[in-house]
Amino acid sequence: MELENLIRLLKREFSLSSEQITWGLKQTEAMPSYLPVIFWRYGLITTSELDRLLDYWS
């Protein structure tokens, strides 16, 4: 998934702000595949949203 599409999805489907997305991307610079887990770990998305995001991710 392209970064631009991912950002649109995170904003539209998961109601994450630009600041939250930027923070998440900085946290996962070395390992971008951890992005969904970082959002979940810090309470920005629920477990069910994590499952949905992982489905989009693959």
N, C-alpha and C positions, 0 to 999 in steps of 0.2 A: 504494500500500500504506500503510495506517495505521501510525503510529509504534509503537503497542502491538503490532500483529501483526509488524512488522519486528523488534522487540526479542525477542519470543518465538522467532521464526525464527532469529535470530542466536544465541540461547542454545541452542536445541534442535538445530538442524542444523549449526551451525558451532562449537559449544562455546566461544563467547566469553563472558567474564565481564561482569558488570554494569559493572565499572570500565573494561574495554576498550571497551564500547559507549558509555559516557558520554564517554570520551576521544575516540572517533571522532566522536561527535555534536558535541563542542566544536570539533574540527578542521574540521568542515564546516558550521558555522553559516551561513556566507554562501552556500554551494553544497552543499546536502544531497545532490544527485545524485552527488557524488564519494565518498560514504561507502564503497561497495564497494572502490573503488580505494585509498582510504586504508588500509583493513584489509589489502589485499594488499601495498601499498607498504611497510608497516611489518612485514610478515611474520606478521600475525595469521591470515591465510588463505592457502591455496595457490592456484596459478593455476587449477587445476580447480575449486576452491571459488569463486574469483572468477567463473568462467563460470557456475556454478550460481546464485550470488547475483545476477548480472546478469540471468539468466533470470527469477528471482523478481521482480526489481526492475521489469521491464517489463510 
